[in-house]
Amino acid sequence: MLTLSDPQIGKLANLYCRKTLPLQVMQSSAGFYIGTCDEDGLPVSRESAQYWKHRADAVEAFRTGAWSQRRQP
């Protein structure tokens, strides 16, 4: 069972959109980031304060927890 304290759940997605969505590495024109998307694959929230130039770097940060949670959307 997933809880809001679970680091794998998008905190901003839950707080502002009332959705419990899993975190994943996503891409925008600014680079790769940790965020959430809905069931249609549309972005819901950017959770990481950082952007990474390479997907592998974002995946490694996500895997190791070496990223910072944004406090506001």
mmCIF file of the N, C-alpha and C atoms, coordinates in Angstrom:
data_MODEL
# 
_entry.id   MODEL 
# 
loop_
_atom_site.group_PDB 
_atom_site.id 
_atom_site.type_symbol 
_atom_site.label_atom_id 
_atom_site.label_alt_id 
_atom_site.label_comp_id 
_atom_site.label_asym_id 
_atom_site.label_entity_id 
_atom_site.label_seq_id 
_atom_site.pdbx_PDB_ins_code 
_atom_site.Cartn_x 
_atom_site.Cartn_y 
_atom_site.Cartn_z 
_atom_site.occupancy 
_atom_site.B_iso_or_equiv 
_atom_site.pdbx_formal_charge 
_atom_site.auth_seq_id 
_atom_site.auth_comp_id 
_atom_site.auth_asym_id 
_atom_site.auth_atom_id 
_atom_site.pdbx_PDB_model_num 
ATOM 1   N N  . MET A 1 1  ? 0.836  -1.180 0.000   1.00 0.00 ? 1  MET A N  1 
ATOM 2   C CA . MET A 1 1  ? 0.000  0.000  0.000   1.00 0.00 ? 1  MET A CA 1 
ATOM 3   C C  . MET A 1 1  ? 0.887  1.251  0.000   1.00 0.00 ? 1  MET A C  1 
ATOM 4   N N  . LEU A 1 2  ? 0.527  2.233  -0.798  1.00 0.00 ? 2  LEU A N  1 
ATOM 5   C CA . LEU A 1 2  ? 1.285  3.469  -0.892  1.00 0.00 ? 2  LEU A CA 1 
ATOM 6   C C  . LEU A 1 2  ? 0.693  4.506  0.053   1.00 0.00 ? 2  LEU A C  1 
ATOM 7   N N  . THR A 1 3  ? 1.541  5.286  0.667   1.00 0.00 ? 3  THR A N  1 
ATOM 8   C CA . THR A 1 3  ? 1.098  6.358  1.551   1.00 0.00 ? 3  THR A CA 1 
ATOM 9   C C  . THR A 1 3  ? 1.699  7.675  1.084   1.00 0.00 ? 3  THR A C  1 
ATOM 10  N N  . LEU A 1 4  ? 1.176  8.773  1.608   1.00 0.00 ? 4  LEU A N  1 
ATOM 11  C CA . LEU A 1 4  ? 1.685  10.080 1.216   1.00 0.00 ? 4  LEU A CA 1 
ATOM 12  C C  . LEU A 1 4  ? 3.109  10.298 1.683   1.00 0.00 ? 4  LEU A C  1 
ATOM 13  N N  . SER A 1 5  ? 3.525  9.562  2.697   1.00 0.00 ? 5  SER A N  1 
ATOM 14  C CA . SER A 1 5  ? 4.908  9.690  3.147   1.00 0.00 ? 5  SER A CA 1 
ATOM 15  C C  . SER A 1 5  ? 5.853  8.869  2.278   1.00 0.00 ? 5  SER A C  1 
ATOM 16  N N  . ASP A 1 6  ? 5.312  8.054  1.396   1.00 0.00 ? 6  ASP A N  1 
ATOM 17  C CA . ASP A 1 6  ? 6.118  7.238  0.490   1.00 0.00 ? 6  ASP A CA 1 
ATOM 18  C C  . ASP A 1 6  ? 6.845  8.162  -0.476  1.00 0.00 ? 6  ASP A C  1 
ATOM 19  N N  . PRO A 1 7  ? 8.174  8.056  -0.561  1.00 0.00 ? 7  PRO A N  1 
ATOM 20  C CA . PRO A 1 7  ? 8.913  8.955  -1.457  1.00 0.00 ? 7  PRO A CA 1 
ATOM 21  C C  . PRO A 1 7  ? 8.641  8.691  -2.940  1.00 0.00 ? 7  PRO A C  1 
ATOM 22  N N  . GLN A 1 8  ? 7.904  7.631  -3.247  1.00 0.00 ? 8  GLN A N  1 
ATOM 23  C CA . GLN A 1 8  ? 7.617  7.302  -4.643  1.00 0.00 ? 8  GLN A CA 1 
ATOM 24  C C  . GLN A 1 8  ? 6.307  7.908  -5.140  1.00 0.00 ? 8  GLN A C  1 
ATOM 25  N N  . ILE A 1 9  ? 5.644  8.694  -4.309  1.00 0.00 ? 9  ILE A N  1 
ATOM 26  C CA . ILE A 1 9  ? 4.379  9.324  -4.668  1.00 0.00 ? 9  ILE A CA 1 
ATOM 27  C C  . ILE A 1 9  ? 4.588  10.827 -4.845  1.00 0.00 ? 9  ILE A C  1 
ATOM 28  N N  . GLY A 1 10 ? 3.979  11.396 -5.869  1.00 0.00 ? 10 GLY A N  1 
ATOM 29  C CA . GLY A 1 10 ? 4.095  12.831 -6.119  1.00 0.00 ? 10 GLY A CA 1 
ATOM 30  C C  . GLY A 1 10 ? 3.374  13.648 -5.059  1.00 0.00 ? 10 GLY A C  1 
ATOM 31  N N  . LYS A 1 11 ? 4.112  14.337 -4.227  1.00 0.00 ? 11 LYS A N  1 
ATOM 32  C CA . LYS A 1 11 ? 3.515  15.123 -3.143  1.00 0.00 ? 11 LYS A CA 1 
ATOM 33  C C  . LYS A 1 11 ? 2.752  16.327 -3.672  1.00 0.00 ? 11 LYS A C  1 
ATOM 34  N N  . LEU A 1 12 ? 3.294  17.010 -4.681  1.00 0.00 ? 12 LEU A N  1 
ATOM 35  C CA . LEU A 1 12 ? 2.606  18.176 -5.242  1.00 0.00 ? 12 LEU A CA 1 
ATOM 36  C C  . LEU A 1 12 ? 1.352  17.755 -6.009  1.00 0.00 ? 12 LEU A C  1 
ATOM 37  N N  . ALA A 1 13 ? 1.428  16.641 -6.709  1.00 0.00 ? 13 ALA A N  1 
ATOM 38  C CA . ALA A 1 13 ? 0.256  16.126 -7.423  1.00 0.00 ? 13 ALA A CA 1 
ATOM 39  C C  . ALA A 1 13 ? -0.863 15.827 -6.440  1.00 0.00 ? 13 ALA A C  1 
ATOM 40  N N  . ASN A 1 14 ? -0.502 15.284 -5.292  1.00 0.00 ? 14 ASN A N  1 
ATOM 41  C CA . ASN A 1 14 ? -1.509 14.956 -4.295  1.00 0.00 ? 14 ASN A CA 1 
ATOM 42  C C  . ASN A 1 14 ? -2.058 16.209 -3.640  1.00 0.00 ? 14 ASN A C  1 
ATOM 43  N N  . LEU A 1 15 ? -1.178 17.110 -3.245  1.00 0.00 ? 15 LEU A N  1 
ATOM 44  C CA . LEU A 1 15 ? -1.586 18.308 -2.526  1.00 0.00 ? 15 LEU A CA 1 
ATOM 45  C C  . LEU A 1 15 ? -2.427 19.247 -3.384  1.00 0.00 ? 15 LEU A C  1 
ATOM 46  N N  . TYR A 1 16 ? -2.000 19.492 -4.633  1.00 0.00 ? 16 TYR A N  1 
ATOM 47  C CA . TYR A 1 16 ? -2.674 20.480 -5.468  1.00 0.00 ? 16 TYR A CA 1 
ATOM 48  C C  . TYR A 1 16 ? -3.704 19.907 -6.434  1.00 0.00 ? 16 TYR A C  1 
ATOM 49  N N  . CYS A 1 17 ? -3.561 18.635 -6.792  1.00 0.00 ? 17 CYS A N  1 
ATOM 50  C CA . CYS A 1 17 ? -4.482 18.033 -7.759  1.00 0.00 ? 17 CYS A CA 1 
ATOM 51  C C  . CYS A 1 17 ? -5.318 16.908 -7.148  1.00 0.00 ? 17 CYS A C  1 
ATOM 52  N N  . ARG A 1 18 ? -5.018 16.586 -5.892  1.00 0.00 ? 18 ARG A N  1 
ATOM 53  C CA . ARG A 1 18 ? -5.714 15.509 -5.187  1.00 0.00 ? 18 ARG A CA 1 
ATOM 54  C C  . ARG A 1 18 ? -5.632 14.179 -5.940  1.00 0.00 ? 18 ARG A C  1 
ATOM 55  N N  . LYS A 1 19 ? -4.433 13.911 -6.474  1.00 0.00 ? 19 LYS A N  1 
ATOM 56  C CA . LYS A 1 19 ? -4.188 12.663 -7.190  1.00 0.00 ? 19 LYS A CA 1 
ATOM 57  C C  . LYS A 1 19 ? -3.010 11.956 -6.554  1.00 0.00 ? 19 LYS A C  1 
ATOM 58  N N  . THR A 1 20 ? -3.112 10.651 -6.408  1.00 0.00 ? 20 THR A N  1 
ATOM 59  C CA . THR A 1 20 ? -2.023 9.832  -5.900  1.00 0.00 ? 20 THR A CA 1 
ATOM 60  C C  . THR A 1 20 ? -1.374 9.164  -7.098  1.00 0.00 ? 20 THR A C  1 
ATOM 61  N N  . LEU A 1 21 ? -0.238 9.712  -7.523  1.00 0.00 ? 21 LEU A N  1 
ATOM 62  C CA . LEU A 1 21 ? 0.430  9.260  -8.742  1.00 0.00 ? 21 LEU A CA 1 
ATOM 63  C C  . LEU A 1 21 ? 1.873  8.892  -8.437  1.00 0.00 ? 21 LEU A C  1 
ATOM 64  N N  . PRO A 1 22 ? 2.360  7.852  -9.088  1.00 0.00 ? 22 PRO A N  1 
ATOM 65  C CA . PRO A 1 22 ? 3.754  7.453  -8.864  1.00 0.00 ? 22 PRO A CA 1 
ATOM 66  C C  . PRO A 1 22 ? 4.734  8.421  -9.524  1.00 0.00 ? 22 PRO A C  1 
ATOM 67  N N  . LEU A 1 23 ? 5.863  8.587  -8.880  1.00 0.00 ? 23 LEU A N  1 
ATOM 68  C CA . LEU A 1 23 ? 6.935  9.400  -9.449  1.00 0.00 ? 23 LEU A CA 1 
ATOM 69  C C  . LEU A 1 23 ? 7.606  8.646  -10.582 1.00 0.00 ? 23 LEU A C  1 
ATOM 70  N N  . GLN A 1 24 ? 8.096  9.401  -11.554 1.00 0.00 ? 24 GLN A N  1 
ATOM 71  C CA . GLN A 1 24 ? 8.842  8.816  -12.656 1.00 0.00 ? 24 GLN A CA 1 
ATOM 72  C C  . GLN A 1 24 ? 9.713  9.885  -13.300 1.00 0.00 ? 24 GLN A C  1 
ATOM 73  N N  . VAL A 1 25 ? 10.655 9.456  -14.079 1.00 0.00 ? 25 VAL A N  1 
ATOM 74  C CA . VAL A 1 25 ? 11.496 10.394 -14.824 1.00 0.00 ? 25 VAL A CA 1 
ATOM 75  C C  . VAL A 1 25 ? 10.727 10.812 -16.064 1.00 0.00 ? 25 VAL A C  1 
ATOM 76  N N  . MET A 1 26 ? 10.651 12.122 -16.259 1.00 0.00 ? 26 MET A N  1 
ATOM 77  C CA . MET A 1 26 ? 9.906  12.679 -17.376 1.00 0.00 ? 26 MET A CA 1 
ATOM 78  C C  . MET A 1 26 ? 10.792 13.659 -18.128 1.00 0.00 ? 26 MET A C  1 
ATOM 79  N N  . GLN A 1 27 ? 10.323 14.101 -19.297 1.00 0.00 ? 27 GLN A N  1 
ATOM 80  C CA . GLN A 1 27 ? 11.107 15.006 -20.122 1.00 0.00 ? 27 GLN A CA 1 
ATOM 81  C C  . GLN A 1 27 ? 10.270 16.193 -20.563 1.00 0.00 ? 27 GLN A C  1 
ATOM 82  N N  . SER A 1 28 ? 10.893 17.363 -20.560 1.00 0.00 ? 28 SER A N  1 
ATOM 83  C CA . SER A 1 28 ? 10.287 18.577 -21.106 1.00 0.00 ? 28 SER A CA 1 
ATOM 84  C C  . SER A 1 28 ? 11.350 19.275 -21.949 1.00 0.00 ? 28 SER A C  1 
ATOM 85  N N  . SER A 1 29 ? 11.011 20.419 -22.492 1.00 0.00 ? 29 SER A N  1 
ATOM 86  C CA . SER A 1 29 ? 11.991 21.155 -23.292 1.00 0.00 ? 29 SER A CA 1 
ATOM 87  C C  . SER A 1 29 ? 13.162 21.632 -22.437 1.00 0.00 ? 29 SER A C  1 
ATOM 88  N N  . ALA A 1 30 ? 12.964 21.728 -21.113 1.00 0.00 ? 30 ALA A N  1 
ATOM 89  C CA . ALA A 1 30 ? 14.032 22.169 -20.212 1.00 0.00 ? 30 ALA A CA 1 
ATOM 90  C C  . ALA A 1 30 ? 14.982 21.040 -19.830 1.00 0.00 ? 30 ALA A C  1 
ATOM 91  N N  . GLY A 1 31 ? 14.583 19.805 -20.057 1.00 0.00 ? 31 GLY A N  1 
ATOM 92  C CA . GLY A 1 31 ? 15.412 18.658 -19.702 1.00 0.00 ? 31 GLY A CA 1 
ATOM 93  C C  . GLY A 1 31 ? 14.605 17.564 -19.030 1.00 0.00 ? 31 GLY A C  1 
ATOM 94  N N  . PHE A 1 32 ? 15.283 16.691 -18.325 1.00 0.00 ? 32 PHE A N  1 
ATOM 95  C CA . PHE A 1 32 ? 14.640 15.583 -17.632 1.00 0.00 ? 32 PHE A CA 1 
ATOM 96  C C  . PHE A 1 32 ? 14.393 15.980 -16.185 1.00 0.00 ? 32 PHE A C  1 
ATOM 97  N N  . TYR A 1 33 ? 13.293 15.508 -15.642 1.00 0.00 ? 33 TYR A N  1 
ATOM 98  C CA . TYR A 1 33 ? 12.925 15.846 -14.275 1.00 0.00 ? 33 TYR A CA 1 
ATOM 99  C C  . TYR A 1 33 ? 12.148 14.691 -13.661 1.00 0.00 ? 33 TYR A C  1 
ATOM 100 N N  . ILE A 1 34 ? 11.934 14.759 -12.363 1.00 0.00 ? 34 ILE A N  1 
ATOM 101 C CA . ILE A 1 34 ? 11.133 13.767 -11.667 1.00 0.00 ? 34 ILE A CA 1 
ATOM 102 C C  . ILE A 1 34 ? 9.766  14.384 -11.452 1.00 0.00 ? 34 ILE A C  1 
ATOM 103 N N  . GLY A 1 35 ? 8.757  13.677 -11.911 1.00 0.00 ? 35 GLY A N  1 
ATOM 104 C CA . GLY A 1 35 ? 7.403  14.207 -11.837 1.00 0.00 ? 35 GLY A CA 1 
ATOM 105 C C  . GLY A 1 35 ? 6.367  13.111 -11.909 1.00 0.00 ? 35 GLY A C  1 
ATOM 106 N N  . THR A 1 36 ? 5.149  13.533 -12.213 1.00 0.00 ? 36 THR A N  1 
ATOM 107 C CA . THR A 1 36 ? 4.039  12.586 -12.334 1.00 0.00 ? 36 THR A CA 1 
ATOM 108 C C  . THR A 1 36 ? 3.272  12.864 -13.620 1.00 0.00 ? 36 THR A C  1 
ATOM 109 N N  . CYS A 1 37 ? 2.566  11.851 -14.059 1.00 0.00 ? 37 CYS A N  1 
ATOM 110 C CA . CYS A 1 37 ? 1.664  12.030 -15.196 1.00 0.00 ? 37 CYS A CA 1 
ATOM 111 C C  . CYS A 1 37 ? 0.374  11.257 -14.914 1.00 0.00 ? 37 CYS A C  1 
ATOM 112 N N  . ASP A 1 38 ? -0.686 11.621 -15.638 1.00 0.00 ? 38 ASP A N  1 
ATOM 113 C CA . ASP A 1 38 ? -1.968 10.955 -15.445 1.00 0.00 ? 38 ASP A CA 1 
ATOM 114 C C  . ASP A 1 38 ? -2.044 9.671  -16.263 1.00 0.00 ? 38 ASP A C  1 
ATOM 115 N N  . GLU A 1 39 ? -3.190 9.028  -16.219 1.00 0.00 ? 39 GLU A N  1 
ATOM 116 C CA . GLU A 1 39 ? -3.364 7.743  -16.900 1.00 0.00 ? 39 GLU A CA 1 
ATOM 117 C C  . GLU A 1 39 ? -3.256 7.854  -18.424 1.00 0.00 ? 39 GLU A C  1 
ATOM 118 N N  . ASP A 1 40 ? -3.389 9.066  -18.961 1.00 0.00 ? 40 ASP A N  1 
ATOM 119 C CA . ASP A 1 40 ? -3.241 9.287  -20.394 1.00 0.00 ? 40 ASP A CA 1 
ATOM 120 C C  . ASP A 1 40 ? -1.814 9.675  -20.778 1.00 0.00 ? 40 ASP A C  1 
ATOM 121 N N  . GLY A 1 41 ? -0.923 9.747  -19.785 1.00 0.00 ? 41 GLY A N  1 
ATOM 122 C CA . GLY A 1 41 ? 0.463  10.097 -20.041 1.00 0.00 ? 41 GLY A CA 1 
ATOM 123 C C  . GLY A 1 41 ? 0.741  11.591 -20.063 1.00 0.00 ? 41 GLY A C  1 
ATOM 124 N N  . LEU A 1 42 ? -0.247 12.393 -19.681 1.00 0.00 ? 42 LEU A N  1 
ATOM 125 C CA . LEU A 1 42 ? -0.078 13.846 -19.663 1.00 0.00 ? 42 LEU A CA 1 
ATOM 126 C C  . LEU A 1 42 ? 0.559  14.276 -18.340 1.00 0.00 ? 42 LEU A C  1 
ATOM 127 N N  . PRO A 1 43 ? 1.508  15.204 -18.382 1.00 0.00 ? 43 PRO A N  1 
ATOM 128 C CA . PRO A 1 43 ? 2.172  15.650 -17.157 1.00 0.00 ? 43 PRO A CA 1 
ATOM 129 C C  . PRO A 1 43 ? 1.182  16.263 -16.169 1.00 0.00 ? 43 PRO A C  1 
ATOM 130 N N  . VAL A 1 44 ? 1.373  15.954 -14.893 1.00 0.00 ? 44 VAL A N  1 
ATOM 131 C CA . VAL A 1 44 ? 0.551  16.530 -13.829 1.00 0.00 ? 44 VAL A CA 1 
ATOM 132 C C  . VAL A 1 44 ? 1.397  17.433 -12.945 1.00 0.00 ? 44 VAL A C  1 
ATOM 133 N N  . SER A 1 45 ? 2.570  16.952 -12.531 1.00 0.00 ? 45 SER A N  1 
ATOM 134 C CA . SER A 1 45 ? 3.401  17.768 -11.644 1.00 0.00 ? 45 SER A CA 1 
ATOM 135 C C  . SER A 1 45 ? 4.880  17.536 -11.899 1.00 0.00 ? 45 SER A C  1 
ATOM 136 N N  . ARG A 1 46 ? 5.636  18.619 -11.707 1.00 0.00 ? 46 ARG A N  1 
ATOM 137 C CA . ARG A 1 46 ? 7.099  18.495 -11.656 1.00 0.00 ? 46 ARG A CA 1 
ATOM 138 C C  . ARG A 1 46 ? 7.451  18.513 -10.185 1.00 0.00 ? 46 ARG A C  1 
ATOM 139 N N  . GLU A 1 47 ? 7.987  17.414 -9.701  1.00 0.00 ? 47 GLU A N  1 
ATOM 140 C CA . GLU A 1 47 ? 8.274  17.260 -8.280  1.00 0.00 ? 47 GLU A CA 1 
ATOM 141 C C  . GLU A 1 47 ? 9.713  17.632 -7.940  1.00 0.00 ? 47 GLU A C  1 
ATOM 142 N N  . SER A 1 48 ? 10.634 17.426 -8.850  1.00 0.00 ? 48 SER A N  1 
ATOM 143 C CA . SER A 1 48 ? 12.040 17.720 -8.559  1.00 0.00 ? 48 SER A CA 1 
ATOM 144 C C  . SER A 1 48 ? 12.350 19.192 -8.803  1.00 0.00 ? 48 SER A C  1 
ATOM 145 N N  . ALA A 1 49 ? 13.185 19.737 -7.934  1.00 0.00 ? 49 ALA A N  1 
ATOM 146 C CA . ALA A 1 49 ? 13.658 21.106 -8.127  1.00 0.00 ? 49 ALA A CA 1 
ATOM 147 C C  . ALA A 1 49 ? 14.651 21.166 -9.289  1.00 0.00 ? 49 ALA A C  1 
ATOM 148 N N  . GLN A 1 50 ? 15.302 20.051 -9.550  1.00 0.00 ? 50 GLN A N  1 
ATOM 149 C CA . GLN A 1 50 ? 16.343 19.997 -10.572 1.00 0.00 ? 50 GLN A CA 1 
ATOM 150 C C  . GLN A 1 50 ? 15.806 19.528 -11.926 1.00 0.00 ? 50 GLN A C  1 
ATOM 151 N N  . TYR A 1 51 ? 16.547 19.928 -12.934 1.00 0.00 ? 51 TYR A N  1 
ATOM 152 C CA . TYR A 1 51 ? 16.437 19.352 -14.275 1.00 0.00 ? 51 TYR A CA 1 
ATOM 153 C C  . TYR A 1 51 ? 17.788 18.724 -14.576 1.00 0.00 ? 51 TYR A C  1 
ATOM 154 N N  . TRP A 1 52 ? 17.782 17.663 -15.364 1.00 0.00 ? 52 TRP A N  1 
ATOM 155 C CA . TRP A 1 52 ? 19.025 17.028 -15.800 1.00 0.00 ? 52 TRP A CA 1 
ATOM 156 C C  . TRP A 1 52 ? 19.063 17.026 -17.315 1.00 0.00 ? 52 TRP A C  1 
ATOM 157 N N  . LYS A 1 53 ? 20.259 17.166 -17.836 1.00 0.00 ? 53 LYS A N  1 
ATOM 158 C CA . LYS A 1 53 ? 20.460 17.191 -19.282 1.00 0.00 ? 53 LYS A CA 1 
ATOM 159 C C  . LYS A 1 53 ? 20.280 15.802 -19.894 1.00 0.00 ? 53 LYS A C  1 
ATOM 160 N N  . HIS A 1 54 ? 20.663 14.782 -19.143 1.00 0.00 ? 54 HIS A N  1 
ATOM 161 C CA . HIS A 1 54 ? 20.608 13.405 -19.653 1.00 0.00 ? 54 HIS A CA 1 
ATOM 162 C C  . HIS A 1 54 ? 19.662 12.553 -18.823 1.00 0.00 ? 54 HIS A C  1 
ATOM 163 N N  . ARG A 1 55 ? 18.885 11.708 -19.516 1.00 0.00 ? 55 ARG A N  1 
ATOM 164 C CA . ARG A 1 55 ? 17.944 10.809 -18.841 1.00 0.00 ? 55 ARG A CA 1 
ATOM 165 C C  . ARG A 1 55 ? 18.660 9.940  -17.806 1.00 0.00 ? 55 ARG A C  1 
ATOM 166 N N  . ALA A 1 56 ? 19.825 9.425  -18.149 1.00 0.00 ? 56 ALA A N  1 
ATOM 167 C CA . ALA A 1 56 ? 20.553 8.539  -17.234 1.00 0.00 ? 56 ALA A CA 1 
ATOM 168 C C  . ALA A 1 56 ? 20.866 9.237  -15.914 1.00 0.00 ? 56 ALA A C  1 
ATOM 169 N N  . ASP A 1 57 ? 21.173 10.522 -15.958 1.00 0.00 ? 57 ASP A N  1 
ATOM 170 C CA . ASP A 1 57 ? 21.460 11.264 -14.728 1.00 0.00 ? 57 ASP A CA 1 
ATOM 171 C C  . ASP A 1 57 ? 20.200 11.422 -13.879 1.00 0.00 ? 57 ASP A C  1 
ATOM 172 N N  . ALA A 1 58 ? 19.072 11.682 -14.519 1.00 0.00 ? 58 ALA A N  1 
ATOM 173 C CA . ALA A 1 58 ? 17.805 11.804 -13.795 1.00 0.00 ? 58 ALA A CA 1 
ATOM 174 C C  . ALA A 1 58 ? 17.399 10.465 -13.195 1.00 0.00 ? 58 ALA A C  1 
ATOM 175 N N  . VAL A 1 59 ? 17.582 9.390  -13.944 1.00 0.00 ? 59 VAL A N  1 
ATOM 176 C CA . VAL A 1 59 ? 17.262 8.054  -13.440 1.00 0.00 ? 59 VAL A CA 1 
ATOM 177 C C  . VAL A 1 59 ? 18.123 7.720  -12.227 1.00 0.00 ? 59 VAL A C  1 
ATOM 178 N N  . GLU A 1 60 ? 19.393 8.041  -12.288 1.00 0.00 ? 60 GLU A N  1 
ATOM 179 C CA . GLU A 1 60 ? 20.296 7.775  -11.170 1.00 0.00 ? 60 GLU A CA 1 
ATOM 180 C C  . GLU A 1 60 ? 19.911 8.600  -9.941  1.00 0.00 ? 60 GLU A C  1 
ATOM 181 N N  . ALA A 1 61 ? 19.557 9.857  -10.140 1.00 0.00 ? 61 ALA A N  1 
ATOM 182 C CA . ALA A 1 61 ? 19.125 10.701 -9.023  1.00 0.00 ? 61 ALA A CA 1 
ATOM 183 C C  . ALA A 1 61 ? 17.846 10.147 -8.403  1.00 0.00 ? 61 ALA A C  1 
ATOM 184 N N  . PHE A 1 62 ? 16.925 9.715  -9.228  1.00 0.00 ? 62 PHE A N  1 
ATOM 185 C CA . PHE A 1 62 ? 15.677 9.133  -8.735  1.00 0.00 ? 62 PHE A CA 1 
ATOM 186 C C  . PHE A 1 62 ? 15.959 7.843  -7.971  1.00 0.00 ? 62 PHE A C  1 
ATOM 187 N N  . ARG A 1 63 ? 16.788 7.002  -8.530  1.00 0.00 ? 63 ARG A N  1 
ATOM 188 C CA . ARG A 1 63 ? 17.102 5.706  -7.925  1.00 0.00 ? 63 ARG A CA 1 
ATOM 189 C C  . ARG A 1 63 ? 17.782 5.865  -6.571  1.00 0.00 ? 63 ARG A C  1 
ATOM 190 N N  . THR A 1 64 ? 18.666 6.825  -6.459  1.00 0.00 ? 64 THR A N  1 
ATOM 191 C CA . THR A 1 64 ? 19.446 6.999  -5.233  1.00 0.00 ? 64 THR A CA 1 
ATOM 192 C C  . THR A 1 64 ? 18.837 8.012  -4.256  1.00 0.00 ? 64 THR A C  1 
ATOM 193 N N  . GLY A 1 65 ? 17.813 8.716  -4.692  1.00 0.00 ? 65 GLY A N  1 
ATOM 194 C CA . GLY A 1 65 ? 17.215 9.736  -3.834  1.00 0.00 ? 65 GLY A CA 1 
ATOM 195 C C  . GLY A 1 65 ? 18.003 11.035 -3.804  1.00 0.00 ? 65 GLY A C  1 
ATOM 196 N N  . ALA A 1 66 ? 18.885 11.224 -4.784  1.00 0.00 ? 66 ALA A N  1 
ATOM 197 C CA . ALA A 1 66 ? 19.734 12.422 -4.841  1.00 0.00 ? 66 ALA A CA 1 
ATOM 198 C C  . ALA A 1 66 ? 19.046 13.542 -5.618  1.00 0.00 ? 66 ALA A C  1 
ATOM 199 N N  . TRP A 1 67 ? 17.854 13.917 -5.170  1.00 0.00 ? 67 TRP A N  1 
ATOM 200 C CA . TRP A 1 67 ? 17.116 15.010 -5.783  1.00 0.00 ? 67 TRP A CA 1 
ATOM 201 C C  . TRP A 1 67 ? 16.336 15.729 -4.685  1.00 0.00 ? 67 TRP A C  1 
ATOM 202 N N  . SER A 1 68 ? 15.931 16.954 -4.981  1.00 0.00 ? 68 SER A N  1 
ATOM 203 C CA . SER A 1 68 ? 15.211 17.780 -4.012  1.00 0.00 ? 68 SER A CA 1 
ATOM 204 C C  . SER A 1 68 ? 13.752 17.924 -4.414  1.00 0.00 ? 68 SER A C  1 
ATOM 205 N N  . GLN A 1 69 ? 12.866 17.729 -3.451  1.00 0.00 ? 69 GLN A N  1 
ATOM 206 C CA . GLN A 1 69 ? 11.422 17.904 -3.659  1.00 0.00 ? 69 GLN A CA 1 
ATOM 207 C C  . GLN A 1 69 ? 11.102 19.389 -3.755  1.00 0.00 ? 69 GLN A C  1 
ATOM 208 N N  . ARG A 1 70 ? 10.371 19.780 -4.791  1.00 0.00 ? 70 ARG A N  1 
ATOM 209 C CA . ARG A 1 70 ? 9.874  21.154 -4.874  1.00 0.00 ? 70 ARG A CA 1 
ATOM 210 C C  . ARG A 1 70 ? 8.825  21.351 -3.796  1.00 0.00 ? 70 ARG A C  1 
ATOM 211 N N  . ARG A 1 71 ? 8.714  22.555 -3.281  1.00 0.00 ? 71 ARG A N  1 
ATOM 212 C CA . ARG A 1 71 ? 7.735  22.854 -2.242  1.00 0.00 ? 71 ARG A CA 1 
ATOM 213 C C  . ARG A 1 71 ? 6.440  23.436 -2.824  1.00 0.00 ? 71 ARG A C  1 
ATOM 214 N N  . GLN A 1 72 ? 6.545  24.037 -4.009  1.00 0.00 ? 72 GLN A N  1 
ATOM 215 C CA . GLN A 1 72 ? 5.387  24.644 -4.667  1.00 0.00 ? 72 GLN A CA 1 
ATOM 216 C C  . GLN A 1 72 ? 5.412  24.304 -6.142  1.00 0.00 ? 72 GLN A C  1 
ATOM 217 N N  . PRO A 1 73 ? 4.235  24.280 -6.762  1.00 0.00 ? 73 PRO A N  1 
ATOM 218 C CA . PRO A 1 73 ? 4.218  24.022 -8.218  1.00 0.00 ? 73 PRO A CA 1 
ATOM 219 C C  . PRO A 1 73 ? 4.800  25.179 -9.007  1.00 0.00 ? 73 PRO A C  1 
# 
